[in-house]
Every structure is written in structure tokens, then in C-alpha cells.
Amino acid sequence: VRQVRSSIITAAIVTIAAWAYTISAATTMLASMPMPGGWSMSMAWMSMGHQSTLAHASMFLVMWTVMMIAMMLPSVMPAVLLHRRLVRSRVERGDRAAASQILLLAGYFSIWVAFGAVAYALGMTVAAAAMRSVRVSQLVPVATGAALAAAGVYQLTQWKQLCAVADRRWTSSRGARFAAPPTRGDLACTTARTAPPAVGG
Amino acid sequence: MVIQLSLGVMSVPLMALVALVILLEKQWRYGETLARVVGAASLAGGTVLALRATIPA
């Protein structure tokens, strides 16, 4: 129980620190540039003269990864604690089992880092294209509006609601649902998540 | 995530704000209601943004 409590306290401290960094980083990136089409592009997408592409990409990925930790760590902790419990019961039975929670979290967040790398590439491509072409710049708010509206529609679908219910049941059960058969909501949510993620991710 | 990336091109603070909304959706007891409110706001805001950019002033 003490070890579980220390894991939860550590996760809470990491989450708070990650939010502090995210807020601090975001407030230093307030500058933006007016663009054709009536929108403003964040200066975060423009590397400074002395900054290499690698340094700029690394800076973005650090901020992105910390933001993902702030956003997702509280939700993933039940799975981490369940993993710990499963490993312990296996070890008690005499089986060999890898028990690193850090490794589990590193694997989970490495997926988000990969997603961030794709997001960076996409963002830089859009920013560069908008800087080169007035027509592309004028299309950015249209595309953003369409993406926002599509994500809004997804948020209002039954799929999304089923996912939210499944997530909350999973979180409140502290991972015990791994041992139970999947419900209709779990299955619908899995199907929904094969579609592109919207707000809920 | 689509919203995060779309808005992130325009504003990094907005991207962080969306991250906070996602956290609240997952953790807060009123997360489902928040998800619906955010959905309606995104639909309305996205439609206005796209139309405003399409229709000349």
C-alpha cells in the first residue's frame, strides 16, 4: 500500500511540474504574426536565425512531451498500478516478470513523442507553405475551421460518449476492468478509436 | 488532438488550453458534460471560422 501511495504521489508531483512547465512555455510563446486570410501564425513555428532545424524540433518535442505527460499521466496511472499488481502476483507465483513502471510509461509516452514528431512536421509544412503562398495562407483558417467543426461533431457522437463512460469506469475501477470481460461501451470505444482522434485523443 | 494541432499552428497557449480541456474531460466528474459543451463550441466556432474566411467581407 505504501508503494502504491508513493507511486500516486510521485505521479501527482510529476503532473503538477509538467503543468507548470507547459504553462510557462506556452506563455513565452505568445508572439504571433498576422497572415493573409485574417489569421495569426504562432512564432513558435519559425526557427530563429541562429537555431538549427534539429534544435528547433527538439525544443518543440520537449514542450510537446511535457504537455502530453501533464495531460495523460493522471489517466494512465490506473493501468500502471494494475501492471504493478499483475507483476507482483506473477512474482509471488514464482514466474519471472519485468516490473519496471518507468519502462511501461516510457513506452506509452514514446508513442506520444512519435505523434509529436508527426505534428511538428505537419505544423512546419503548413507554416512554410503559408509563408510562401498567399493562397495557402488564406486556406489555413478554412481548414482549421473545418477540422474544428469535424472534431466538434465527433465530440457530440454516441461513440465519443461511450468512450468517455468507458474511460471513467476504467479510471474509477483502478484498472480492475482489465480482468473483466469487455462491455458494449469498451468495444464501441475501441471501434471509435480506430477512427482519427478528435479532442479526447 | 486534431483540435490541438489545428489551433497550435495559430497559438501555442491555445494548444496548451486544449490539453487542459482533455485532462478535465477524462478526470473531472462532469467530464461528459464538458465534452458535449466543447463539442458544440468547436462545431460552432469551426463553422464561423471557416465561413468568415470563405465569405469576403
Interface residues (C-beta under 8 A of the other chain):
Chain A: T22 I23 A25 A26 T27 M29 L30 S32 G37 G38 W39 S40 M41 S42 A44 W45 M63 M67 M68 A70 M71 M72 P74 S75 F115 A119 L122 G123 V126 A127 Q138 V140 P141 V142 A143 T144 G145 A146 A147 L148 A149 A150 A151 G152 V153 Y154 Q155 L156 K160 Q161 A164 V165 D167 R168 T171 P196 P197 A198 V199 G200 G201
Chain B: M1 V2 I3 Q4 L5 S6 L7 G8 V9 M10 S11 V12 P13 M15 A16 V18 A19 L20 V21 I22 L23 E25 K26 Q27 G31 E32 A35 R36 V38 G39 A40 A41 S42 L43 A44 G45 G46 T47 V48 L49 A50 L51 R52 A53 T54
